[in-house]
Amino acid sequence: MGAKEKRNLTLVPDYKLWFERDGEYIFGPGAYAILKSVHEEGTITEGAKKLGMSYRYAWGVIKKIERKLSITLVETFKGGTEGGGGARVTESGLKLMELYYSINNAFNDVLESSDKLTL
Amino acid sequence: MGAKEKRNLTLVPDYKLWFERDGEYIFGPGAYAILKSVHEEGTITEGAKKLGMSYRYAWGVIKKIERKLSITLVETFKGGTEGGGGARVTESGLKLMELYYSINNAFNDVLESSDKLTL
């Protein structure tokens, strides 16, 4: 194997960030993407669709976190001028997204400014 | 759920960092810990033992990465003054450890300097 060690070998770094409480997994990239999408689209149906997920799956992810933390992340409402109702990410939900985005962003900065992973 | 949203809720961030090549997982925290332990202890047996792993498991992890990258990470040798031989992490192995440590360290700095995750 000696000779092979001379060639250039470049690796690519990747990571997963998540939030825990009392050692229990609470919130990660999947839930972040769902909240963000619901926030941008204004309904759970459209938010889920944009990510290629079913309404049921996306709603399940949100509900699971809400149960674990006993908070509301997304409020749904009926009516409005279009009559279809919609979903609104709560203040707690927006705060959670902001905290996640901020650390994720700083991690990306680390990777962008780090040396090439060449052996 | 409204009233419950008022209480303080603090989450703890955690992450996993890994290196890939061509989209394939190559090197993560487990392998880093093994290389570090072998490097510090000087033998695979002692390095594995310190981590509560079997020799076979630790060696398997190292060999798998070596096969994927076609490089040598750990060289074993016989003899020496104690007669028992030992293991030496190669230059490529040390470089890999160094690259991983450096990013991991920067990630930890991000987490230490970030705001408390309070909703």
gemmi code that builds the backbone of each chain (N, CA, C; Angstrom):
import gemmi

chains = {
    "A": [
        ("MET", (0.806, -1.211, 0.000), (0.000, 0.000, 0.000), (0.849, 1.276, 0.000)),
        ("GLY", (2.143, 1.125, 0.302), (3.021, 2.291, 0.447), (2.922, 3.275, -0.703)),
        ("ALA", (3.026, 2.784, -1.918), (3.050, 3.659, -3.087), (1.741, 4.438, -3.232)),
        ("LYS", (0.651, 3.794, -2.885), (-0.661, 4.430, -3.045), (-0.849, 5.641, -2.132)),
        ("GLU", (-0.079, 5.666, -1.050), (-0.250, 6.777, -0.103), (0.210, 8.105, -0.686)),
        ("LYS", (0.936, 8.067, -1.746), (1.449, 9.297, -2.345), (0.363, 10.086, -3.098)),
        ("ARG", (-0.637, 9.397, -3.619), (-1.642, 10.099, -4.428), (-2.489, 11.038, -3.563)),
        ("ASN", (-3.081, 12.001, -4.192), (-3.922, 12.957, -3.482), (-5.306, 12.387, -3.215)),
        ("LEU", (-5.748, 12.577, -2.011), (-6.992, 11.972, -1.583), (-7.763, 13.050, -0.859)),
        ("THR", (-8.887, 13.466, -1.433), (-9.627, 14.551, -0.800), (-10.965, 14.075, -0.253)),
        ("LEU", (-11.212, 14.397, 0.990), (-12.457, 14.016, 1.640), (-13.365, 15.240, 1.770)),
        ("VAL", (-14.636, 14.971, 1.962), (-15.616, 16.052, 2.089), (-16.267, 15.970, 3.472)),
        ("PRO", (-16.229, 17.057, 4.239), (-16.838, 17.021, 5.566), (-18.356, 17.230, 5.499)),
        ("ASP", (-19.053, 16.579, 6.391), (-20.488, 16.827, 6.523), (-20.844, 16.646, 8.002)),
        ("TYR", (-22.012, 17.091, 8.389), (-22.386, 17.001, 9.801), (-23.893, 16.995, 9.941)),
        ("LYS", (-24.309, 16.601, 11.121), (-25.715, 16.727, 11.491), (-25.767, 17.435, 12.834)),
        ("LEU", (-26.592, 18.439, 12.902), (-26.784, 19.195, 14.150), (-28.165, 18.878, 14.686)),
        ("TRP", (-28.277, 18.708, 16.001), (-29.601, 18.510, 16.592), (-29.659, 19.098, 18.000)),
        ("PHE", (-30.853, 19.240, 18.501), (-31.064, 19.741, 19.862), (-31.669, 18.624, 20.705)),
        ("GLU", (-31.213, 18.533, 21.945), (-31.717, 17.518, 22.883), (-32.272, 18.189, 24.124)),
        ("ARG", (-33.066, 17.432, 24.853), (-33.405, 17.832, 26.217), (-33.368, 16.605, 27.100)),
        ("ASP", (-32.670, 16.699, 28.224), (-32.469, 15.552, 29.127), (-31.995, 14.322, 28.342)),
        ("GLY", (-31.086, 14.547, 27.410), (-30.514, 13.438, 26.652), (-31.422, 12.880, 25.560)),
        ("GLU", (-32.605, 13.445, 25.422), (-33.542, 12.953, 24.411), (-33.485, 13.827, 23.152)),
        ("TYR", (-33.429, 13.186, 21.994), (-33.412, 13.892, 20.719), (-34.730, 14.649, 20.548)),
        ("ILE", (-34.628, 15.935, 20.233), (-35.838, 16.741, 20.083), (-36.010, 17.303, 18.665)),
        ("PHE", (-34.969, 17.951, 18.173), (-35.131, 18.759, 16.962), (-33.883, 18.679, 16.086)),
        ("GLY", (-34.058, 18.339, 14.825), (-32.918, 18.233, 13.916), (-33.237, 18.809, 12.545)),
        ("PRO", (-32.419, 18.465, 11.558), (-32.553, 19.062, 10.224), (-33.903, 18.798, 9.550)),
        ("GLY", (-34.481, 17.632, 9.794), (-35.762, 17.300, 9.171), (-36.873, 18.215, 9.675)),
        ("ALA", (-36.956, 18.357, 11.006), (-37.989, 19.207, 11.604), (-37.760, 20.666, 11.230)),
        ("TYR", (-36.495, 21.066, 11.166), (-36.191, 22.447, 10.762), (-36.736, 22.714, 9.360)),
        ("ALA", (-36.479, 21.786, 8.445), (-36.933, 21.952, 7.060), (-38.453, 22.040, 6.982)),
        ("ILE", (-39.126, 21.241, 7.797), (-40.593, 21.250, 7.790), (-41.136, 22.582, 8.316)),
        ("LEU", (-40.617, 23.027, 9.458), (-41.084, 24.313, 10.003), (-40.853, 25.448, 9.014)),
        ("LYS", (-39.662, 25.435, 8.416), (-39.305, 26.493, 7.474), (-40.262, 26.493, 6.277)),
        ("SER", (-40.550, 25.304, 5.792), (-41.402, 25.170, 4.623), (-42.850, 25.582, 4.940)),
        ("VAL", (-43.325, 25.191, 6.110), (-44.681, 25.580, 6.523), (-44.739, 27.101, 6.700)),
        ("HIS", (-43.695, 27.647, 7.286), (-43.621, 29.101, 7.489), (-43.656, 29.837, 6.147)),
        ("GLU", (-42.947, 29.325, 5.167), (-42.865, 29.984, 3.867), (-44.129, 29.803, 3.033)),
        ("GLU", (-44.716, 28.607, 3.141), (-45.882, 28.304, 2.297), (-47.205, 28.712, 2.929)),
        ("GLY", (-47.219, 28.766, 4.258), (-48.435, 29.222, 4.935), (-49.485, 28.153, 5.187)),
        ("THR", (-49.246, 26.949, 4.695), (-50.124, 25.824, 5.042), (-49.253, 24.577, 5.200)),
        ("ILE", (-49.738, 23.648, 6.001), (-48.977, 22.415, 6.201), (-48.978, 21.597, 4.913)),
        ("THR", (-50.113, 21.579, 4.235), (-50.213, 20.825, 2.983), (-49.160, 21.278, 1.973)),
        ("GLU", (-49.090, 22.593, 1.756), (-48.130, 23.118, 0.772), (-46.688, 22.988, 1.271)),
        ("GLY", (-46.516, 23.209, 2.567), (-45.171, 23.088, 3.150), (-44.630, 21.676, 2.992)),
        ("ALA", (-45.476, 20.695, 3.256), (-45.068, 19.290, 3.138), (-44.797, 18.933, 1.673)),
        ("LYS", (-45.699, 19.391, 0.812), (-45.607, 19.093, -0.624), (-44.275, 19.575, -1.208)),
        ("LYS", (-43.887, 20.768, -0.804), (-42.642, 21.360, -1.294), (-41.428, 20.483, -0.953)),
        ("LEU", (-41.544, 19.736, 0.154), (-40.444, 18.859, 0.575), (-40.645, 17.423, 0.090)),
        ("GLY", (-41.713, 17.211, -0.680), (-41.996, 15.854, -1.161), (-42.490, 14.928, -0.064)),
        ("MET", (-43.091, 15.512, 0.972), (-43.599, 14.712, 2.091), (-45.114, 14.759, 2.089)),
        ("SER", (-45.709, 13.785, 2.781), (-47.159, 13.832, 2.959), (-47.487, 14.803, 4.090)),
        ("TYR", (-48.704, 15.316, 4.050), (-49.214, 16.160, 5.133), (-49.086, 15.415, 6.453)),
        ("ARG", (-49.493, 14.164, 6.436), (-49.509, 13.330, 7.631), (-48.129, 13.199, 8.265)),
        ("TYR", (-47.130, 12.991, 7.415), (-45.767, 12.839, 7.932), (-45.278, 14.144, 8.562)),
        ("ALA", (-45.430, 15.237, 7.814), (-44.951, 16.541, 8.292), (-45.643, 16.931, 9.604)),
        ("TRP", (-46.931, 16.745, 9.642), (-47.712, 17.080, 10.834), (-47.278, 16.209, 12.011)),
        ("GLY", (-47.007, 14.945, 11.737), (-46.551, 14.011, 12.777), (-45.235, 14.458, 13.400)),
        ("VAL", (-44.308, 14.923, 12.558), (-43.007, 15.392, 13.048), (-43.203, 16.590, 13.981)),
        ("ILE", (-44.040, 17.521, 13.538), (-44.296, 18.726, 14.353), (-44.962, 18.355, 15.681)),
        ("LYS", (-45.994, 17.520, 15.603), (-46.758, 17.128, 16.790), (-45.886, 16.411, 17.820)),
        ("LYS", (-44.951, 15.602, 17.334), (-44.073, 14.839, 18.228), (-43.216, 15.791, 19.067)),
        ("ILE", (-42.685, 16.812, 18.423), (-41.861, 17.797, 19.144), (-42.730, 18.591, 20.114)),
        ("GLU", (-43.903, 18.969, 19.659), (-44.829, 19.723, 20.532), (-45.158, 18.924, 21.789)),
        ("ARG", (-45.389, 17.622, 21.620), (-45.695, 16.774, 22.780), (-44.511, 16.694, 23.731)),
        ("LYS", (-43.312, 16.476, 23.162), (-42.121, 16.338, 24.004), (-41.842, 17.610, 24.802)),
        ("LEU", (-42.094, 18.761, 24.200), (-41.752, 20.027, 24.861), (-42.957, 20.705, 25.507)),
        ("SER", (-44.141, 20.145, 25.285), (-45.379, 20.797, 25.754), (-45.471, 22.243, 25.303)),
        ("ILE", (-45.142, 22.496, 24.060), (-45.344, 23.822, 23.485), (-46.025, 23.667, 22.124)),
        ("THR", (-46.521, 24.777, 21.615), (-47.124, 24.769, 20.287), (-46.153, 25.392, 19.297)),
        ("LEU", (-45.865, 24.675, 18.224), (-44.939, 25.192, 17.208), (-45.696, 25.746, 16.010)),
        ("VAL", (-46.830, 25.120, 15.717), (-47.615, 25.535, 14.550), (-49.088, 25.645, 14.944)),
        ("GLU", (-49.705, 26.771, 14.619), (-51.137, 26.959, 14.853), (-51.860, 26.922, 13.510)),
        ("THR", (-52.942, 26.204, 13.470), (-53.725, 26.195, 12.224), (-54.963, 27.050, 12.426)),
        ("PHE", (-55.445, 27.605, 11.355), (-56.649, 28.434, 11.443), (-57.522, 28.222, 10.209)),
        ("LYS", (-58.801, 28.506, 10.394), (-59.749, 28.330, 9.290), (-60.064, 29.665, 8.652)),
        ("GLY", (-60.596, 29.627, 7.474), (-61.136, 30.841, 6.861), (-60.106, 31.751, 6.222)),
        ("GLY", (-60.261, 33.059, 6.418), (-59.427, 34.033, 5.725), (-60.078, 34.402, 4.411)),
        ("THR", (-59.482, 35.347, 3.681), (-60.108, 35.823, 2.441), (-60.226, 34.715, 1.400)),
        ("GLU", (-59.265, 33.808, 1.401), (-59.309, 32.708, 0.430), (-60.203, 31.568, 0.911)),
        ("GLY", (-60.560, 31.616, 2.207), (-61.479, 30.609, 2.731), (-60.850, 29.272, 3.067)),
        ("GLY", (-59.584, 29.103, 2.733), (-58.974, 27.775, 2.924), (-58.287, 27.578, 4.247)),
        ("GLY", (-58.090, 28.658, 5.001), (-57.344, 28.525, 6.247), (-55.864, 28.353, 5.993)),
        ("GLY", (-55.144, 28.065, 7.058), (-53.703, 27.923, 6.884), (-53.013, 27.572, 8.173)),
        ("ALA", (-51.694, 27.683, 8.161), (-50.895, 27.354, 9.338), (-49.895, 28.469, 9.590)),
        ("ARG", (-49.698, 28.746, 10.874), (-48.773, 29.812, 11.256), (-47.780, 29.244, 12.260)),
        ("VAL", (-46.496, 29.432, 11.993), (-45.471, 29.004, 12.947), (-45.492, 29.987, 14.115)),
        ("THR", (-45.591, 29.452, 15.347), (-45.694, 30.310, 16.541), (-44.367, 31.004, 16.841)),
        ("GLU", (-44.392, 31.876, 17.829), (-43.177, 32.564, 18.266), (-42.122, 31.553, 18.735)),
        ("SER", (-42.553, 30.549, 19.510), (-41.624, 29.500, 19.953), (-41.044, 28.751, 18.767)),
        ("GLY", (-41.887, 28.473, 17.791), (-41.435, 27.770, 16.594), (-40.407, 28.589, 15.829)),
        ("LEU", (-40.669, 29.878, 15.704), (-39.736, 30.763, 14.994), (-38.413, 30.876, 15.752)),
        ("LYS", (-38.500, 30.921, 17.085), (-37.289, 31.005, 17.910), (-36.446, 29.740, 17.727)),
        ("LEU", (-37.111, 28.602, 17.717), (-36.425, 27.318, 17.532), (-35.722, 27.294, 16.172)),
        ("MET", (-36.422, 27.731, 15.136), (-35.836, 27.791, 13.796), (-34.618, 28.706, 13.772)),
        ("GLU", (-34.759, 29.842, 14.450), (-33.687, 30.843, 14.457), (-32.433, 30.296, 15.158)),
        ("LEU", (-32.640, 29.623, 16.303), (-31.513, 29.051, 17.044), (-30.812, 27.979, 16.215)),
        ("TYR", (-31.611, 27.158, 15.553), (-31.038, 26.084, 14.730), (-30.278, 26.664, 13.538)),
        ("TYR", (-30.889, 27.622, 12.874), (-30.285, 28.234, 11.693), (-28.957, 28.900, 12.036)),
        ("SER", (-28.955, 29.574, 13.182), (-27.769, 30.319, 13.571), (-26.552, 29.413, 13.792)),
        ("ILE", (-26.735, 28.305, 14.491), (-25.619, 27.380, 14.726), (-25.235, 26.671, 13.429)),
        ("ASN", (-26.252, 26.261, 12.678), (-26.005, 25.592, 11.401), (-25.162, 26.476, 10.477)),
        ("ASN", (-25.508, 27.728, 10.468), (-24.808, 28.716, 9.662), (-23.348, 28.865, 10.089)),
        ("ALA", (-23.135, 28.919, 11.400), (-21.776, 29.047, 11.928), (-20.964, 27.785, 11.599)),
        ("PHE", (-21.616, 26.613, 11.641), (-20.943, 25.363, 11.266), (-20.539, 25.401, 9.788)),
        ("ASN", (-21.445, 25.892, 8.951), (-21.120, 25.992, 7.522), (-19.943, 26.935, 7.286)),
        ("ASP", (-19.897, 28.013, 8.055), (-18.756, 28.939, 7.949), (-17.454, 28.225, 8.305)),
        ("VAL", (-17.499, 27.408, 9.348), (-16.300, 26.648, 9.747), (-15.837, 25.771, 8.584)),
        ("LEU", (-16.785, 25.060, 7.970), (-16.404, 24.144, 6.883), (-15.869, 24.917, 5.683)),
        ("GLU", (-16.495, 26.056, 5.388), (-16.037, 26.834, 4.230), (-14.653, 27.435, 4.442)),
        ("SER", (-14.346, 27.771, 5.683), (-13.054, 28.413, 5.927), (-11.964, 27.409, 6.308)),
        ("SER", (-12.335, 26.119, 6.422), (-11.308, 25.157, 6.831), (-10.499, 24.681, 5.627)),
        ("ASP", (-9.309, 24.178, 5.908), (-8.432, 23.678, 4.842), (-9.100, 22.542, 4.088)),
        ("LYS", (-8.642, 22.325, 2.871), (-9.112, 21.166, 2.107), (-8.706, 19.900, 2.854)),
        ("LEU", (-9.596, 18.922, 2.859), (-9.303, 17.695, 3.595), (-8.507, 16.739, 2.716)),
        ("THR", (-7.252, 17.080, 2.497), (-6.422, 16.270, 1.610), (-5.390, 15.494, 2.399)),
        ("LEU", (-5.378, 14.195, 2.165), (-4.401, 13.333, 2.866), (-3.152, 13.169, 2.012)),
    ],
    "B": [
        ("MET", (-52.515, 24.480, 25.648), (-51.060, 24.520, 25.726), (-50.530, 25.935, 25.970)),
        ("GLY", (-51.361, 26.938, 25.764), (-50.930, 28.329, 25.828), (-50.143, 28.689, 27.073)),
        ("ALA", (-50.662, 28.340, 28.258), (-50.022, 28.728, 29.510), (-48.627, 28.110, 29.643)),
        ("LYS", (-48.499, 26.914, 29.140), (-47.222, 26.211, 29.280), (-46.086, 26.870, 28.496)),
        ("GLU", (-46.447, 27.614, 27.470), (-45.403, 28.237, 26.649), (-44.620, 29.296, 27.400)),
        ("LYS", (-45.123, 29.733, 28.525), (-44.446, 30.781, 29.279), (-43.200, 30.267, 30.018)),
        ("ARG", (-43.190, 29.008, 30.403), (-42.059, 28.493, 31.198), (-40.785, 28.440, 30.368)),
        ("ASN", (-39.657, 28.428, 31.064), (-38.367, 28.381, 30.385), (-38.025, 26.960, 29.960)),
        ("LEU", (-37.566, 26.889, 28.736), (-37.324, 25.589, 28.155), (-35.952, 25.667, 27.507)),
        ("THR", (-34.992, 24.928, 28.050), (-33.652, 25.021, 27.500), (-33.240, 23.721, 26.829)),
        ("LEU", (-32.780, 23.847, 25.601), (-32.338, 22.690, 24.834), (-30.810, 22.664, 24.792)),
        ("VAL", (-30.275, 21.500, 24.488), (-28.821, 21.328, 24.426), (-28.439, 20.911, 23.006)),
        ("PRO", (-27.539, 21.644, 22.367), (-27.149, 21.286, 21.006), (-26.114, 20.159, 21.004)),
        ("ASP", (-26.182, 19.321, 20.016), (-25.137, 18.311, 19.819), (-25.000, 18.090, 18.316)),
        ("TYR", (-23.933, 17.424, 17.905), (-23.722, 17.224, 16.476), (-22.869, 15.994, 16.235)),
        ("LYS", (-22.875, 15.574, 15.004), (-21.945, 14.539, 14.563), (-21.262, 15.047, 13.315)),
        ("LEU", (-19.950, 14.952, 13.307), (-19.153, 15.366, 12.149), (-18.577, 14.121, 11.492)),
        ("TRP", (-18.583, 14.078, 10.172), (-17.947, 12.949, 9.487), (-17.355, 13.403, 8.159)),
        ("PHE", (-16.511, 12.555, 7.601), (-15.904, 12.818, 6.298), (-16.407, 11.783, 5.290)),
        ("GLU", (-16.693, 12.257, 4.093), (-17.159, 11.366, 3.019), (-16.206, 11.423, 1.843)),
        ("ARG", (-16.309, 10.420, 0.978), (-15.701, 10.533, -0.339), (-16.686, 9.971, -1.347)),
        ("ASP", (-16.930, 10.711, -2.414), (-17.932, 10.337, -3.421), (-19.260, 9.946, -2.764)),
        ("GLY", (-19.660, 10.714, -1.775), (-20.941, 10.456, -1.106), (-20.938, 9.272, -0.152)),
        ("GLU", (-19.806, 8.607, 0.001), (-19.735, 7.450, 0.897), (-19.131, 7.857, 2.246)),
        ("TYR", (-19.766, 7.392, 3.301), (-19.275, 7.671, 4.653), (-17.916, 7.011, 4.836)),
        ("ILE", (-16.927, 7.790, 5.305), (-15.583, 7.247, 5.480), (-15.117, 7.272, 6.937)),
        ("PHE", (-15.211, 8.428, 7.555), (-14.530, 8.628, 8.840), (-15.365, 9.500, 9.764)),
        ("GLY", (-15.616, 9.020, 10.974), (-16.418, 9.791, 11.919), (-15.846, 9.710, 13.327)),
        ("PRO", (-16.670, 10.074, 14.324), (-16.189, 10.151, 15.704), (-15.660, 8.826, 16.264)),
        ("GLY", (-16.267, 7.712, 15.869), (-15.828, 6.409, 16.371), (-14.415, 6.088, 15.913)),
        ("ALA", (-14.175, 6.252, 14.613), (-12.859, 5.966, 14.056), (-11.815, 6.936, 14.600)),
        ("TYR", (-12.217, 8.192, 14.775), (-11.297, 9.175, 15.351), (-10.850, 8.729, 16.744)),
        ("ALA", (-11.808, 8.318, 17.563), (-11.497, 7.895, 18.931), (-10.548, 6.694, 18.925)),
        ("ILE", (-10.764, 5.774, 17.996), (-9.909, 4.579, 17.922), (-8.479, 4.958, 17.531)),
        ("LEU", (-8.340, 5.760, 16.466), (-6.993, 6.163, 16.037), (-6.271, 6.903, 17.168)),
        ("LYS", (-6.990, 7.791, 17.826), (-6.393, 8.578, 18.908), (-5.917, 7.660, 20.043)),
        ("SER", (-6.752, 6.713, 20.374), (-6.436, 5.810, 21.477), (-5.253, 4.900, 21.128)),
        ("VAL", (-5.217, 4.407, 19.887), (-4.098, 3.567, 19.444), (-2.819, 4.401, 19.444)),
        ("HIS", (-2.936, 5.638, 18.973), (-1.781, 6.535, 18.938), (-1.247, 6.785, 20.356)),
        ("GLU", (-2.142, 6.974, 21.304), (-1.715, 7.258, 22.675), (-1.187, 6.023, 23.403)),
        ("GLU", (-1.818, 4.884, 23.149), (-1.449, 3.671, 23.892), (-0.317, 2.890, 23.234)),
        ("GLY", (-0.165, 3.068, 21.916), (0.943, 2.393, 21.237), (0.684, 0.961, 20.800)),
        ("THR", (-0.461, 0.434, 21.174), (-0.844, -0.888, 20.651), (-2.353, -0.869, 20.385)),
        ("ILE", (-2.790, -1.703, 19.463), (-4.217, -1.770, 19.153), (-4.969, -2.370, 20.342)),
        ("THR", (-4.368, -3.383, 20.956), (-4.995, -4.034, 22.107), (-5.292, -3.030, 23.221)),
        ("GLU", (-4.288, -2.253, 23.590), (-4.462, -1.278, 24.683), (-5.364, -0.114, 24.261)),
        ("GLY", (-5.203, 0.295, 22.992), (-6.036, 1.378, 22.476), (-7.508, 1.005, 22.504)),
        ("ALA", (-7.810, -0.213, 22.093), (-9.191, -0.701, 22.069), (-9.728, -0.842, 23.496)),
        ("LYS", (-8.895, -1.405, 24.357), (-9.268, -1.667, 25.757), (-9.681, -0.375, 26.461)),
        ("LYS", (-8.898, 0.666, 26.220), (-9.166, 1.968, 26.844), (-10.567, 2.484, 26.473)),
        ("LEU", (-11.041, 2.097, 25.273), (-12.365, 2.541, 24.819), (-13.452, 1.506, 25.120)),
        ("GLY", (-13.062, 0.430, 25.811), (-14.030, -0.623, 26.112), (-14.445, -1.424, 24.888)),
        ("MET", (-13.538, -1.467, 23.882), (-13.832, -2.214, 22.649), (-12.925, -3.429, 22.568)),
        ("SER", (-13.333, -4.388, 21.760), (-12.454, -5.515, 21.506), (-11.407, -5.108, 20.468)),
        ("TYR", (-10.275, -5.806, 20.502), (-9.226, -5.633, 19.496), (-9.840, -5.803, 18.107)),
        ("ARG", (-10.618, -6.857, 17.980), (-11.211, -7.212, 16.692), (-12.082, -6.088, 16.122)),
        ("TYR", (-12.883, -5.478, 16.983), (-13.760, -4.394, 16.533), (-12.956, -3.172, 16.083)),
        ("ALA", (-12.006, -2.775, 16.940), (-11.196, -1.580, 16.649), (-10.400, -1.780, 15.348)),
        ("TRP", (-9.806, -2.946, 15.224), (-9.017, -3.256, 14.034), (-9.903, -3.262, 12.794)),
        ("GLY", (-11.102, -3.781, 12.935), (-12.064, -3.823, 11.830), (-12.425, -2.428, 11.335)),
        ("VAL", (-12.629, -1.515, 12.271), (-12.963, -0.129, 11.909), (-11.815, 0.496, 11.112)),
        ("ILE", (-10.605, 0.303, 11.600), (-9.423, 0.865, 10.920), (-9.262, 0.251, 9.517)),
        ("LYS", (-9.363, -1.067, 9.448), (-9.170, -1.784, 8.170), (-10.194, -1.370, 7.119)),
        ("LYS", (-11.423, -1.134, 7.567), (-12.496, -0.742, 6.653), (-12.161, 0.592, 5.975)),
        ("ILE", (-11.672, 1.542, 6.758), (-11.302, 2.850, 6.203), (-10.097, 2.692, 5.279)),
        ("GLU", (-9.137, 1.898, 5.695), (-7.943, 1.670, 4.862), (-8.327, 1.092, 3.510)),
        ("ARG", (-9.268, 0.158, 3.529), (-9.710, -0.462, 2.266), (-10.404, 0.560, 1.380)),
        ("LYS", (-11.299, 1.354, 1.998), (-12.042, 2.341, 1.207), (-11.118, 3.372, 0.575)),
        ("LEU", (-10.077, 3.761, 1.280), (-9.194, 4.827, 0.789), (-7.913, 4.303, 0.147)),
        ("SER", (-7.693, 3.003, 0.244), (-6.432, 2.408, -0.221), (-5.212, 3.102, 0.375)),
        ("ILE", (-5.289, 3.356, 1.676), (-4.115, 3.879, 2.372), (-3.926, 3.094, 3.670)),
        ("THR", (-2.767, 3.271, 4.278), (-2.512, 2.621, 5.559), (-2.627, 3.661, 6.666)),
        ("LEU", (-3.448, 3.367, 7.667), (-3.613, 4.307, 8.778), (-2.800, 3.873, 9.995)),
        ("VAL", (-2.667, 2.554, 10.160), (-1.947, 2.022, 11.319), (-0.994, 0.927, 10.857)),
        ("GLU", (0.248, 1.042, 11.267), (1.246, 0.008, 10.986), (1.551, -0.750, 12.268)),
        ("THR", (1.582, -2.051, 12.173), (1.953, -2.830, 13.359), (3.388, -3.324, 13.189)),
        ("PHE", (4.049, -3.528, 14.284), (5.432, -4.032, 14.224), (5.681, -4.996, 15.381)),
        ("LYS", (6.655, -5.856, 15.164), (6.994, -6.845, 16.194), (8.231, -6.409, 16.958)),
        ("GLY", (8.449, -7.021, 18.103), (9.706, -6.826, 18.830), (9.791, -5.545, 19.611)),
        ("GLY", (10.961, -4.885, 19.539), (11.201, -3.712, 20.389), (11.794, -4.166, 21.701)),
        ("THR", (12.175, -3.224, 22.567), (12.848, -3.612, 23.817), (11.957, -4.457, 24.718)),
        ("GLU", (10.640, -4.180, 24.670), (9.728, -4.966, 25.500), (9.349, -6.291, 24.841)),
        ("GLY", (9.680, -6.424, 23.571), (9.427, -7.683, 22.886), (8.005, -7.896, 22.417)),
        ("GLY", (7.088, -7.018, 22.793), (5.681, -7.265, 22.471), (5.204, -6.663, 21.165)),
        ("GLY", (6.027, -5.796, 20.586), (5.584, -5.120, 19.365), (4.574, -4.033, 19.680)),
        ("GLY", (3.980, -3.475, 18.625), (3.027, -2.401, 18.861), (2.409, -1.898, 17.579)),
        ("ALA", (1.756, -0.772, 17.672), (1.089, -0.187, 16.507), (1.437, 1.296, 16.438)),
        ("ARG", (1.628, 1.755, 15.216), (1.995, 3.147, 15.011), (1.027, 3.759, 14.009)),
        ("VAL", (0.422, 4.869, 14.351), (-0.460, 5.574, 13.413), (0.428, 6.248, 12.364)),
        ("THR", (0.132, 6.000, 11.091), (0.952, 6.533, 9.991), (0.760, 8.045, 9.828)),
        ("GLU", (1.553, 8.618, 8.958), (1.446, 10.047, 8.672), (0.036, 10.391, 8.147)),
        ("SER", (-0.485, 9.548, 7.247), (-1.854, 9.758, 6.735), (-2.875, 9.678, 7.864)),
        ("GLY", (-2.658, 8.731, 8.760), (-3.566, 8.571, 9.898), (-3.548, 9.788, 10.798)),
        ("LEU", (-2.348, 10.291, 11.040), (-2.217, 11.475, 11.899), (-2.850, 12.699, 11.242)),
        ("LYS", (-2.675, 12.799, 9.916), (-3.257, 13.926, 9.174), (-4.790, 13.874, 9.272)),
        ("LEU", (-5.330, 12.682, 9.096), (-6.786, 12.486, 9.179), (-7.293, 12.906, 10.566)),
        ("MET", (-6.597, 12.471, 11.599), (-6.958, 12.834, 12.975), (-6.928, 14.345, 13.167)),
        ("GLU", (-5.875, 14.939, 12.613), (-5.666, 16.383, 12.772), (-6.787, 17.175, 12.092)),
        ("LEU", (-7.153, 16.756, 10.870), (-8.225, 17.425, 10.127), (-9.551, 17.304, 10.876)),
        ("TYR", (-9.804, 16.111, 11.384), (-11.057, 15.883, 12.106), (-11.091, 16.703, 13.391)),
        ("TYR", (-9.995, 16.654, 14.133), (-9.910, 17.373, 15.403), (-10.125, 18.868, 15.207)),
        ("SER", (-9.507, 19.378, 14.165), (-9.555, 20.819, 13.924), (-10.984, 21.327, 13.665)),
        ("ILE", (-11.735, 20.623, 12.845), (-13.123, 21.030, 12.572), (-14.004, 20.806, 13.804)),
        ("ASN", (-13.798, 19.657, 14.439), (-14.555, 19.340, 15.644), (-14.378, 20.423, 16.713)),
        ("ASN", (-13.146, 20.842, 16.847), (-12.791, 21.883, 17.789), (-13.494, 23.204, 17.469)),
        ("ALA", (-13.495, 23.554, 16.196), (-14.142, 24.793, 15.760), (-15.653, 24.695, 15.990)),
        ("PHE", (-16.234, 23.519, 15.767), (-17.667, 23.314, 16.040), (-17.939, 23.507, 17.538)),
        ("ASN", (-17.073, 22.948, 18.375), (-17.266, 23.112, 19.818), (-17.187, 24.583, 20.225)),
        ("ASP", (-16.287, 25.312, 19.583), (-16.184, 26.750, 19.857), (-17.499, 27.462, 19.498)),
        ("VAL", (-18.081, 27.076, 18.379), (-19.370, 27.655, 17.961), (-20.414, 27.408, 19.050)),
        ("LEU", (-20.498, 26.169, 19.515), (-21.517, 25.831, 20.520), (-21.266, 26.574, 21.832)),
        ("GLU", (-19.993, 26.675, 22.221), (-19.680, 27.363, 23.482), (-19.991, 28.860, 23.426)),
        ("SER", (-19.812, 29.437, 22.233), (-20.013, 30.882, 22.142), (-21.440, 31.244, 21.719)),
        ("SER", (-22.272, 30.231, 21.444), (-23.625, 30.562, 21.001), (-24.556, 30.811, 22.185)),
        ("ASP", (-25.621, 31.528, 21.942), (-26.597, 31.833, 22.973), (-27.179, 30.554, 23.568)),
        ("LYS", (-27.672, 30.658, 24.771), (-28.393, 29.541, 25.374), (-29.615, 29.230, 24.524)),
        ("LEU", (-29.923, 27.964, 24.353), (-31.054, 27.578, 23.503), (-32.333, 27.587, 24.315)),
        ("THR", (-32.777, 28.780, 24.650), (-33.959, 28.899, 25.498), (-35.157, 29.384, 24.693)),
        ("LEU", (-36.216, 28.630, 24.781), (-37.440, 29.015, 24.045), (-38.345, 29.855, 24.947)),
    ],
}
model = gemmi.Model(1)
for chain_id, residues in chains.items():
    chain = gemmi.Chain(chain_id)
    for i, (resn, *xyz) in enumerate(residues, 1):
        res = gemmi.Residue()
        res.name, res.seqid = resn, gemmi.SeqId(i, " ")
        for name, pos in zip(("N", "CA", "C"), xyz):
            atom = gemmi.Atom()
            atom.name, atom.element = name, gemmi.Element(name[0])
            atom.pos, atom.b_iso = gemmi.Position(*pos), 0.0
            res.add_atom(atom)
        chain.add_residue(res)
    model.add_chain(chain)
structure = gemmi.Structure()
structure.add_model(model)
structure.setup_entities()
